[in-house]
Amino acid sequence: DRIFRETGSGALFDASRTADETRSKPHPQMLEELLDELGVDVGRAVMVGDTEYDLEMARAIGMARVGVTYGVHTPARLSASEPRWVAHSVADLFDWLEGE
């Protein structure tokens, strides 16, 4: 909530979870709870993550995943989780998402 307030980005999100509220990554409970809360089928969702833990959490429940290299883990670590796409910039990510 603090980050949402500080960045003014809260209106962009319908729901969120942190490890303080549920099991930590890479356990998929966080994603399962969000999908349930929002009424979204796993086949219509995509996890965008900058760590292998983000991507492994999604892979555990069969969710599509996109790695972003402008965060924490290297492209090699992200690729090990077999993402559908690896974006190297925010613009790359948005272009890919709009094309899907």
Biopython code that builds the backbone (N, CA, C, O; Angstrom):
import numpy as np
from Bio.PDB.StructureBuilder import StructureBuilder

atoms = [
    (1, "ASP", "N", (0.824, -1.196, 0.000)),
    (1, "ASP", "CA", (0.000, 0.000, 0.000)),
    (1, "ASP", "C", (0.868, 1.260, 0.000)),
    (1, "ASP", "O", (0.541, 2.257, -0.644)),
    (2, "ARG", "N", (1.971, 1.196, 0.729)),
    (2, "ARG", "CA", (2.867, 2.350, 0.785)),
    (2, "ARG", "C", (3.408, 2.692, -0.600)),
    (2, "ARG", "O", (3.424, 3.859, -0.992)),
    (3, "ILE", "N", (3.844, 1.687, -1.331)),
    (3, "ILE", "CA", (4.388, 1.925, -2.674)),
    (3, "ILE", "C", (3.306, 2.467, -3.594)),
    (3, "ILE", "O", (3.560, 3.378, -4.381)),
    (4, "PHE", "N", (2.101, 1.914, -3.501)),
    (4, "PHE", "CA", (1.000, 2.425, -4.318)),
    (4, "PHE", "C", (0.756, 3.906, -4.022)),
    (4, "PHE", "O", (0.570, 4.708, -4.937)),
    (5, "ARG", "N", (0.759, 4.254, -2.751)),
    (5, "ARG", "CA", (0.555, 5.663, -2.375)),
    (5, "ARG", "C", (1.699, 6.540, -2.874)),
    (5, "ARG", "O", (1.468, 7.599, -3.458)),
    (6, "GLU", "N", (2.929, 6.098, -2.644)),
    (6, "GLU", "CA", (4.087, 6.909, -3.017)),
    (6, "GLU", "C", (4.206, 7.127, -4.522)),
    (6, "GLU", "O", (4.640, 8.189, -4.969)),
    (7, "THR", "N", (3.820, 6.125, -5.294)),
    (7, "THR", "CA", (3.951, 6.227, -6.748)),
    (7, "THR", "C", (2.664, 6.681, -7.431)),
    (7, "THR", "O", (2.675, 7.019, -8.615)),
    (8, "GLY", "N", (1.567, 6.690, -6.696)),
    (8, "GLY", "CA", (0.286, 7.039, -7.301)),
    (8, "GLY", "C", (-0.218, 5.977, -8.261)),
    (8, "GLY", "O", (-1.065, 6.256, -9.109)),
    (9, "SER", "N", (0.295, 4.761, -8.135)),
    (9, "SER", "CA", (-0.040, 3.691, -9.082)),
    (9, "SER", "C", (-1.160, 2.777, -8.604)),
    (9, "SER", "O", (-1.539, 1.859, -9.330)),
    (10, "GLY", "N", (-1.691, 2.989, -7.436)),
    (10, "GLY", "CA", (-2.699, 2.097, -6.881)),
    (10, "GLY", "C", (-3.907, 1.890, -7.774)),
    (10, "GLY", "O", (-4.468, 0.794, -7.805)),
    (11, "ALA", "N", (-4.319, 2.916, -8.500)),
    (11, "ALA", "CA", (-5.495, 2.797, -9.368)),
    (11, "ALA", "C", (-5.265, 1.849, -10.544)),
    (11, "ALA", "O", (-6.219, 1.436, -11.203)),
    (12, "LEU", "N", (-4.016, 1.507, -10.807)),
    (12, "LEU", "CA", (-3.699, 0.606, -11.919)),
    (12, "LEU", "C", (-3.874, -0.859, -11.551)),
    (12, "LEU", "O", (-3.809, -1.727, -12.422)),
    (13, "PHE", "N", (-4.097, -1.146, -10.271)),
    (13, "PHE", "CA", (-4.164, -2.524, -9.791)),
    (13, "PHE", "C", (-5.519, -2.804, -9.158)),
    (13, "PHE", "O", (-6.036, -2.006, -8.376)),
    (14, "ASP", "N", (-6.086, -3.957, -9.515)),
    (14, "ASP", "CA", (-7.351, -4.382, -8.921)),
    (14, "ASP", "C", (-7.133, -5.173, -7.642)),
    (14, "ASP", "O", (-8.027, -5.245, -6.798)),
    (15, "ALA", "N", (-5.965, -5.762, -7.489)),
    (15, "ALA", "CA", (-5.647, -6.560, -6.302)),
    (15, "ALA", "C", (-4.137, -6.742, -6.225)),
    (15, "ALA", "O", (-3.426, -6.582, -7.217)),
    (16, "SER", "N", (-3.667, -7.075, -5.051)),
    (16, "SER", "CA", (-2.241, -7.352, -4.871)),
    (16, "SER", "C", (-2.061, -8.320, -3.715)),
    (16, "SER", "O", (-2.967, -8.531, -2.909)),
    (17, "ARG", "N", (-0.864, -8.908, -3.652)),
    (17, "ARG", "CA", (-0.486, -9.784, -2.553)),
    (17, "ARG", "C", (0.995, -9.596, -2.279)),
    (17, "ARG", "O", (1.784, -9.303, -3.177)),
    (18, "THR", "N", (1.349, -9.771, -1.024)),
    (18, "THR", "CA", (2.753, -9.791, -0.629)),
    (18, "THR", "C", (2.990, -11.037, 0.213)),
    (18, "THR", "O", (2.046, -11.699, 0.643)),
    (19, "ALA", "N", (4.246, -11.343, 0.439)),
    (19, "ALA", "CA", (4.592, -12.511, 1.252)),
    (19, "ALA", "C", (4.123, -12.350, 2.690)),
    (19, "ALA", "O", (4.027, -13.340, 3.415)),
    (20, "ASP", "N", (3.833, -11.141, 3.116)),
    (20, "ASP", "CA", (3.285, -10.919, 4.464)),
    (20, "ASP", "C", (1.830, -11.370, 4.570)),
    (20, "ASP", "O", (1.317, -11.584, 5.668)),
    (21, "GLU", "N", (1.171, -11.511, 3.421)),
    (21, "GLU", "CA", (-0.253, -11.835, 3.400)),
    (21, "GLU", "C", (-0.554, -13.286, 3.036)),
    (21, "GLU", "O", (-1.654, -13.777, 3.287)),
    (22, "THR", "N", (0.422, -13.971, 2.446)),
    (22, "THR", "CA", (0.206, -15.331, 1.968)),
    (22, "THR", "C", (1.556, -16.038, 1.891)),
    (22, "THR", "O", (2.560, -15.490, 2.348)),
    (23, "ARG", "N", (1.601, -17.227, 1.328)),
    (23, "ARG", "CA", (2.877, -17.949, 1.221)),
    (23, "ARG", "C", (3.815, -17.248, 0.263)),
    (23, "ARG", "O", (3.375, -16.619, -0.700)),
    (24, "SER", "N", (5.097, -17.354, 0.523)),
    (24, "SER", "CA", (6.127, -16.703, -0.296)),
    (24, "SER", "C", (6.327, -17.407, -1.622)),
    (24, "SER", "O", (6.045, -18.597, -1.767)),
    (25, "LYS", "N", (6.818, -16.648, -2.583)),
    (25, "LYS", "CA", (7.240, -17.204, -3.865)),
    (25, "LYS", "C", (8.389, -18.164, -3.607)),
    (25, "LYS", "O", (9.183, -17.920, -2.698)),
    (26, "PRO", "N", (8.510, -19.217, -4.347)),
    (26, "PRO", "CA", (7.794, -19.537, -5.561)),
    (26, "PRO", "C", (6.516, -20.356, -5.367)),
    (26, "PRO", "O", (5.954, -20.840, -6.349)),
    (27, "HIS", "N", (6.044, -20.523, -4.136)),
    (27, "HIS", "CA", (4.775, -21.210, -3.947)),
    (27, "HIS", "C", (3.688, -20.420, -4.676)),
    (27, "HIS", "O", (3.662, -19.193, -4.576)),
    (28, "PRO", "N", (2.794, -21.084, -5.402)),
    (28, "PRO", "CA", (1.817, -20.372, -6.230)),
    (28, "PRO", "C", (0.574, -19.843, -5.497)),
    (28, "PRO", "O", (-0.316, -19.280, -6.134)),
    (29, "GLN", "N", (0.500, -20.012, -4.189)),
    (29, "GLN", "CA", (-0.715, -19.593, -3.476)),
    (29, "GLN", "C", (-1.080, -18.130, -3.745)),
    (29, "GLN", "O", (-2.258, -17.795, -3.870)),
    (30, "MET", "N", (-0.088, -17.278, -3.832)),
    (30, "MET", "CA", (-0.307, -15.857, -4.089)),
    (30, "MET", "C", (-1.098, -15.652, -5.388)),
    (30, "MET", "O", (-2.072, -14.901, -5.418)),
    (31, "LEU", "N", (-0.672, -16.322, -6.446)),
    (31, "LEU", "CA", (-1.364, -16.201, -7.724)),
    (31, "LEU", "C", (-2.740, -16.855, -7.682)),
    (31, "LEU", "O", (-3.702, -16.318, -8.231)),
    (32, "GLU", "N", (-2.833, -17.995, -7.041)),
    (32, "GLU", "CA", (-4.127, -18.678, -6.936)),
    (32, "GLU", "C", (-5.150, -17.794, -6.237)),
    (32, "GLU", "O", (-6.304, -17.719, -6.660)),
    (33, "GLU", "N", (-4.732, -17.128, -5.173)),
    (33, "GLU", "CA", (-5.641, -16.232, -4.450)),
    (33, "GLU", "C", (-6.073, -15.059, -5.323)),
    (33, "GLU", "O", (-7.248, -14.690, -5.326)),
    (34, "LEU", "N", (-5.149, -14.479, -6.053)),
    (34, "LEU", "CA", (-5.487, -13.350, -6.915)),
    (34, "LEU", "C", (-6.432, -13.765, -8.039)),
    (34, "LEU", "O", (-7.396, -13.059, -8.335)),
    (35, "LEU", "N", (-6.156, -14.904, -8.662)),
    (35, "LEU", "CA", (-7.038, -15.389, -9.719)),
    (35, "LEU", "C", (-8.447, -15.617, -9.187)),
    (35, "LEU", "O", (-9.431, -15.248, -9.828)),
    (36, "ASP", "N", (-8.533, -16.226, -8.016)),
    (36, "ASP", "CA", (-9.834, -16.480, -7.393)),
    (36, "ASP", "C", (-10.549, -15.171, -7.056)),
    (36, "ASP", "O", (-11.729, -15.005, -7.365)),
    (37, "GLU", "N", (-9.839, -14.255, -6.429)),
    (37, "GLU", "CA", (-10.430, -12.974, -6.037)),
    (37, "GLU", "C", (-10.966, -12.201, -7.241)),
    (37, "GLU", "O", (-12.024, -11.577, -7.164)),
    (38, "LEU", "N", (-10.240, -12.244, -8.340)),
    (38, "LEU", "CA", (-10.616, -11.480, -9.525)),
    (38, "LEU", "C", (-11.495, -12.260, -10.491)),
    (38, "LEU", "O", (-11.996, -11.698, -11.464)),
    (39, "GLY", "N", (-11.687, -13.547, -10.234)),
    (39, "GLY", "CA", (-12.520, -14.366, -11.107)),
    (39, "GLY", "C", (-11.916, -14.558, -12.490)),
    (39, "GLY", "O", (-12.628, -14.566, -13.493)),
    (40, "VAL", "N", (-10.599, -14.713, -12.535)),
    (40, "VAL", "CA", (-9.885, -14.868, -13.802)),
    (40, "VAL", "C", (-9.358, -16.290, -13.908)),
    (40, "VAL", "O", (-8.736, -16.799, -12.976)),
    (41, "ASP", "N", (-9.606, -16.925, -15.038)),
    (41, "ASP", "CA", (-9.090, -18.261, -15.303)),
    (41, "ASP", "C", (-7.582, -18.174, -15.561)),
    (41, "ASP", "O", (-7.107, -17.227, -16.187)),
    (42, "VAL", "N", (-6.852, -19.148, -15.084)),
    (42, "VAL", "CA", (-5.394, -19.154, -15.239)),
    (42, "VAL", "C", (-4.983, -19.056, -16.708)),
    (42, "VAL", "O", (-3.927, -18.504, -17.016)),
    (43, "GLY", "N", (-5.797, -19.579, -17.609)),
    (43, "GLY", "CA", (-5.489, -19.530, -19.034)),
    (43, "GLY", "C", (-5.610, -18.148, -19.641)),
    (43, "GLY", "O", (-5.174, -17.929, -20.772)),
    (44, "ARG", "N", (-6.190, -17.220, -18.914)),
    (44, "ARG", "CA", (-6.349, -15.846, -19.406)),
    (44, "ARG", "C", (-5.425, -14.867, -18.690)),
    (44, "ARG", "O", (-5.563, -13.651, -18.829)),
    (45, "ALA", "N", (-4.491, -15.407, -17.930)),
    (45, "ALA", "CA", (-3.605, -14.558, -17.132)),
    (45, "ALA", "C", (-2.162, -14.738, -17.579)),
    (45, "ALA", "O", (-1.802, -15.739, -18.197)),
    (46, "VAL", "N", (-1.347, -13.745, -17.251)),
    (46, "VAL", "CA", (0.093, -13.815, -17.507)),
    (46, "VAL", "C", (0.819, -13.202, -16.317)),
    (46, "VAL", "O", (0.428, -12.153, -15.805)),
    (47, "MET", "N", (1.865, -13.862, -15.893)),
    (47, "MET", "CA", (2.704, -13.351, -14.815)),
    (47, "MET", "C", (3.889, -12.650, -15.447)),
    (47, "MET", "O", (4.602, -13.241, -16.258)),
    (48, "VAL", "N", (4.104, -11.406, -15.086)),
    (48, "VAL", "CA", (5.270, -10.656, -15.529)),
    (48, "VAL", "C", (6.203, -10.564, -14.332)),
    (48, "VAL", "O", (5.828, -10.034, -13.286)),
    (49, "GLY", "N", (7.411, -11.076, -14.484)),
    (49, "GLY", "CA", (8.304, -11.109, -13.339)),
    (49, "GLY", "C", (9.752, -10.855, -13.686)),
    (49, "GLY", "O", (10.201, -11.110, -14.804)),
    (50, "ASP", "N", (10.474, -10.346, -12.698)),
    (50, "ASP", "CA", (11.892, -10.073, -12.893)),
    (50, "ASP", "C", (12.788, -11.048, -12.134)),
    (50, "ASP", "O", (14.005, -10.870, -12.076)),
    (51, "THR", "N", (12.170, -12.086, -11.549)),
    (51, "THR", "CA", (12.952, -13.119, -10.875)),
    (51, "THR", "C", (12.463, -14.498, -11.290)),
    (51, "THR", "O", (11.335, -14.670, -11.750)),
    (52, "GLU", "N", (13.336, -15.464, -11.116)),
    (52, "GLU", "CA", (12.933, -16.842, -11.394)),
    (52, "GLU", "C", (11.829, -17.279, -10.440)),
    (52, "GLU", "O", (11.026, -18.145, -10.789)),
    (53, "TYR", "N", (11.771, -16.704, -9.253)),
    (53, "TYR", "CA", (10.739, -17.066, -8.275)),
    (53, "TYR", "C", (9.353, -16.645, -8.767)),
    (53, "TYR", "O", (8.377, -17.372, -8.578)),
    (54, "ASP", "N", (9.270, -15.472, -9.396)),
    (54, "ASP", "CA", (8.010, -15.023, -9.996)),
    (54, "ASP", "C", (7.566, -16.011, -11.063)),
    (54, "ASP", "O", (6.415, -16.446, -11.092)),
    (55, "LEU", "N", (8.500, -16.355, -11.935)),
    (55, "LEU", "CA", (8.162, -17.206, -13.071)),
    (55, "LEU", "C", (7.868, -18.635, -12.640)),
    (55, "LEU", "O", (6.978, -19.274, -13.203)),
    (56, "GLU", "N", (8.586, -19.145, -11.665)),
    (56, "GLU", "CA", (8.327, -20.498, -11.177)),
    (56, "GLU", "C", (6.983, -20.585, -10.466)),
    (56, "GLU", "O", (6.309, -21.611, -10.550)),
    (57, "MET", "N", (6.590, -19.542, -9.779)),
    (57, "MET", "CA", (5.282, -19.500, -9.139)),
    (57, "MET", "C", (4.190, -19.671, -10.198)),
    (57, "MET", "O", (3.240, -20.428, -9.999)),
    (58, "ALA", "N", (4.329, -18.974, -11.309)),
    (58, "ALA", "CA", (3.345, -19.077, -12.389)),
    (58, "ALA", "C", (3.419, -20.440, -13.083)),
    (58, "ALA", "O", (2.391, -21.040, -13.395)),
    (59, "ARG", "N", (4.619, -20.912, -13.317)),
    (59, "ARG", "CA", (4.763, -22.205, -14.003)),
    (59, "ARG", "C", (4.109, -23.327, -13.201)),
    (59, "ARG", "O", (3.563, -24.264, -13.783)),
    (60, "ALA", "N", (4.159, -23.241, -11.881)),
    (60, "ALA", "CA", (3.588, -24.285, -11.017)),
    (60, "ALA", "C", (2.085, -24.469, -11.237)),
    (60, "ALA", "O", (1.553, -25.548, -10.973)),
    (61, "ILE", "N", (1.400, -23.438, -11.713)),
    (61, "ILE", "CA", (-0.050, -23.555, -11.945)),
    (61, "ILE", "C", (-0.405, -23.450, -13.428)),
    (61, "ILE", "O", (-1.574, -23.292, -13.781)),
    (62, "GLY", "N", (0.605, -23.537, -14.291)),
    (62, "GLY", "CA", (0.357, -23.519, -15.730)),
    (62, "GLY", "C", (0.018, -22.146, -16.285)),
    (62, "GLY", "O", (-0.632, -22.050, -17.327)),
    (63, "MET", "N", (0.438, -21.094, -15.621)),
    (63, "MET", "CA", (0.172, -19.737, -16.075)),
    (63, "MET", "C", (1.263, -19.282, -17.045)),
    (63, "MET", "O", (2.444, -19.563, -16.839)),
    (64, "ALA", "N", (0.861, -18.586, -18.088)),
    (64, "ALA", "CA", (1.830, -17.996, -19.009)),
    (64, "ALA", "C", (2.701, -17.015, -18.232)),
    (64, "ALA", "O", (2.253, -16.404, -17.262)),
    (65, "ARG", "N", (3.947, -16.873, -18.669)),
    (65, "ARG", "CA", (4.858, -15.994, -17.946)),
    (65, "ARG", "C", (5.776, -15.251, -18.903)),
    (65, "ARG", "O", (6.181, -15.756, -19.949)),
    (66, "VAL", "N", (6.085, -14.027, -18.492)),
    (66, "VAL", "CA", (6.981, -13.156, -19.243)),
    (66, "VAL", "C", (8.057, -12.680, -18.283)),
    (66, "VAL", "O", (7.759, -12.173, -17.202)),
    (67, "GLY", "N", (9.304, -12.844, -18.683)),
    (67, "GLY", "CA", (10.409, -12.353, -17.881)),
    (67, "GLY", "C", (10.788, -10.947, -18.318)),
    (67, "GLY", "O", (10.684, -10.601, -19.494)),
    (68, "VAL", "N", (11.223, -10.151, -17.371)),
    (68, "VAL", "CA", (11.732, -8.819, -17.692)),
    (68, "VAL", "C", (13.163, -8.718, -17.169)),
    (68, "VAL", "O", (13.436, -8.989, -16.000)),
    (69, "THR", "N", (14.059, -8.326, -18.056)),
    (69, "THR", "CA", (15.485, -8.326, -17.719)),
    (69, "THR", "C", (15.949, -7.043, -17.057)),
    (69, "THR", "O", (17.123, -6.921, -16.707)),
    (70, "TYR", "N", (15.058, -6.091, -16.880)),
    (70, "TYR", "CA", (15.445, -4.813, -16.273)),
    (70, "TYR", "C", (15.162, -4.804, -14.773)),
    (70, "TYR", "O", (14.912, -3.756, -14.177)),
    (71, "GLY", "N", (15.208, -5.988, -14.182)),
    (71, "GLY", "CA", (14.974, -6.112, -12.751)),
    (71, "GLY", "C", (16.113, -6.838, -12.075)),
    (71, "GLY", "O", (17.271, -6.435, -12.185)),
    (72, "VAL", "N", (15.782, -7.915, -11.369)),
    (72, "VAL", "CA", (16.736, -8.568, -10.473)),
    (72, "VAL", "C", (17.574, -9.655, -11.159)),
    (72, "VAL", "O", (18.803, -9.588, -11.120)),
    (73, "HIS", "N", (16.945, -10.640, -11.777)),
    (73, "HIS", "CA", (17.689, -11.797, -12.276)),
    (73, "HIS", "C", (18.130, -11.635, -13.725)),
    (73, "HIS", "O", (17.547, -10.875, -14.498)),
    (74, "THR", "N", (19.171, -12.368, -14.058)),
    (74, "THR", "CA", (19.742, -12.325, -15.403)),
    (74, "THR", "C", (18.822, -13.010, -16.405)),
    (74, "THR", "O", (17.968, -13.811, -16.024)),
    (75, "PRO", "N", (18.998, -12.692, -17.694)),
    (75, "PRO", "CA", (18.203, -13.373, -18.717)),
    (75, "PRO", "C", (18.349, -14.898, -18.657)),
    (75, "PRO", "O", (17.375, -15.612, -18.896)),
    (76, "ALA", "N", (19.531, -15.403, -18.348)),
    (76, "ALA", "CA", (19.732, -16.854, -18.274)),
    (76, "ALA", "C", (18.891, -17.468, -17.160)),
    (76, "ALA", "O", (18.286, -18.524, -17.349)),
    (77, "ARG", "N", (18.849, -16.819, -16.012)),
    (77, "ARG", "CA", (18.038, -17.340, -14.903)),
    (77, "ARG", "C", (16.555, -17.295, -15.255)),
    (77, "ARG", "O", (15.811, -18.224, -14.938)),
    (78, "LEU", "N", (16.128, -16.230, -15.904)),
    (78, "LEU", "CA", (14.722, -16.118, -16.304)),
    (78, "LEU", "C", (14.372, -17.181, -17.345)),
    (78, "LEU", "O", (13.311, -17.802, -17.271)),
    (79, "SER", "N", (15.253, -17.388, -18.302)),
    (79, "SER", "CA", (14.993, -18.345, -19.382)),
    (79, "SER", "C", (14.830, -19.769, -18.883)),
    (79, "SER", "O", (14.129, -20.564, -19.510)),
    (80, "ALA", "N", (15.453, -20.102, -17.786)),
    (80, "ALA", "CA", (15.336, -21.451, -17.229)),
    (80, "ALA", "C", (13.895, -21.773, -16.838)),
    (80, "ALA", "O", (13.530, -22.945, -16.741)),
    (81, "SER", "N", (13.083, -20.756, -16.617)),
    (81, "SER", "CA", (11.668, -20.961, -16.258)),
    (81, "SER", "C", (10.753, -20.978, -17.465)),
    (81, "SER", "O", (9.531, -20.975, -17.320)),
    (82, "GLU", "N", (11.336, -20.994, -18.663)),
    (82, "GLU", "CA", (10.619, -21.123, -19.925)),
    (82, "GLU", "C", (9.514, -20.081, -20.103)),
    (82, "GLU", "O", (8.357, -20.442, -20.320)),
    (83, "PRO", "N", (9.855, -18.798, -20.013)),
    (83, "PRO", "CA", (8.833, -17.774, -20.252)),
    (83, "PRO", "C", (8.427, -17.739, -21.722)),
    (83, "PRO", "O", (9.196, -18.136, -22.598)),
    (84, "ARG", "N", (7.219, -17.261, -21.981)),
    (84, "ARG", "CA", (6.754, -17.107, -23.367)),
    (84, "ARG", "C", (7.496, -15.979, -24.062)),
    (84, "ARG", "O", (7.629, -15.980, -25.286)),
    (85, "TRP", "N", (7.976, -15.025, -23.296)),
    (85, "TRP", "CA", (8.664, -13.866, -23.852)),
    (85, "TRP", "C", (9.592, -13.317, -22.783)),
    (85, "TRP", "O", (9.317, -13.432, -21.588)),
    (86, "VAL", "N", (10.677, -12.729, -23.212)),
    (86, "VAL", "CA", (11.566, -12.006, -22.303)),
    (86, "VAL", "C", (11.690, -10.592, -22.835)),
    (86, "VAL", "O", (12.175, -10.376, -23.946)),
    (87, "ALA", "N", (11.252, -9.637, -22.040)),
    (87, "ALA", "CA", (11.294, -8.228, -22.430)),
    (87, "ALA", "C", (12.535, -7.575, -21.842)),
    (87, "ALA", "O", (12.935, -7.860, -20.713)),
    (88, "HIS", "N", (13.131, -6.697, -22.628)),
    (88, "HIS", "CA", (14.341, -6.017, -22.192)),
    (88, "HIS", "C", (14.086, -4.559, -21.810)),
    (88, "HIS", "O", (15.002, -3.846, -21.400)),
    (89, "SER", "N", (12.839, -4.129, -21.949)),
    (89, "SER", "CA", (12.460, -2.775, -21.550)),
    (89, "SER", "C", (10.953, -2.749, -21.315)),
    (89, "SER", "O", (10.236, -3.667, -21.716)),
    (90, "VAL", "N", (10.492, -1.713, -20.677)),
    (90, "VAL", "CA", (9.049, -1.560, -20.457)),
    (90, "VAL", "C", (8.342, -1.441, -21.811)),
    (90, "VAL", "O", (7.263, -2.003, -22.000)),
    (91, "ALA", "N", (8.937, -0.726, -22.732)),
    (91, "ALA", "CA", (8.340, -0.590, -24.072)),
    (91, "ALA", "C", (8.210, -1.954, -24.747)),
    (91, "ALA", "O", (7.185, -2.243, -25.363)),
    (92, "ASP", "N", (9.249, -2.799, -24.635)),
    (92, "ASP", "CA", (9.181, -4.174, -25.168)),
    (92, "ASP", "C", (8.017, -4.935, -24.565)),
    (92, "ASP", "O", (7.264, -5.606, -25.271)),
    (93, "LEU", "N", (7.878, -4.823, -23.252)),
    (93, "LEU", "CA", (6.806, -5.528, -22.558)),
    (93, "LEU", "C", (5.446, -5.066, -23.054)),
    (93, "LEU", "O", (4.593, -5.894, -23.371)),
    (94, "PHE", "N", (5.232, -3.766, -23.126)),
    (94, "PHE", "CA", (3.940, -3.246, -23.569)),
    (94, "PHE", "C", (3.654, -3.643, -25.020)),
    (94, "PHE", "O", (2.517, -3.979, -25.354)),
    (95, "ASP", "N", (4.667, -3.608, -25.881)),
    (95, "ASP", "CA", (4.469, -4.032, -27.273)),
    (95, "ASP", "C", (4.029, -5.477, -27.338)),
    (95, "ASP", "O", (3.120, -5.822, -28.093)),
    (96, "TRP", "N", (4.674, -6.331, -26.542)),
    (96, "TRP", "CA", (4.311, -7.751, -26.534)),
    (96, "TRP", "C", (2.898, -7.955, -26.001)),
    (96, "TRP", "O", (2.116, -8.705, -26.584)),
    (97, "LEU", "N", (2.573, -7.297, -24.907)),
    (97, "LEU", "CA", (1.240, -7.443, -24.313)),
    (97, "LEU", "C", (0.151, -6.969, -25.262)),
    (97, "LEU", "O", (-0.900, -7.602, -25.354)),
    (98, "GLU", "N", (0.378, -5.882, -25.958)),
    (98, "GLU", "CA", (-0.622, -5.375, -26.913)),
    (98, "GLU", "C", (-0.806, -6.301, -28.096)),
    (98, "GLU", "O", (-1.891, -6.348, -28.675)),
    (99, "GLY", "N", (0.228, -7.040, -28.468)),
    (99, "GLY", "CA", (0.146, -7.964, -29.585)),
    (99, "GLY", "C", (-0.504, -9.285, -29.251)),
    (99, "GLY", "O", (-0.898, -10.028, -30.150)),
    (100, "GLU", "N", (-0.623, -9.589, -27.976)),
    (100, "GLU", "CA", (-1.192, -10.874, -27.543)),
    (100, "GLU", "C", (-2.688, -10.862, -27.594)),
    (100, "GLU", "O", (-3.325, -11.861, -27.264)),
]
sb = StructureBuilder()
sb.init_structure("model")
sb.init_model(0)
sb.init_chain("A")
sb.init_seg("    ")
for serial, (resi, resn, name, xyz) in enumerate(atoms, 1):
    if name == "N":
        sb.init_residue(resn, " ", resi, " ")
    sb.init_atom(name, np.array(xyz, "f"), 0.0, 1.0, " ", f" {name:<3s}", serial, name[0])
structure = sb.get_structure()
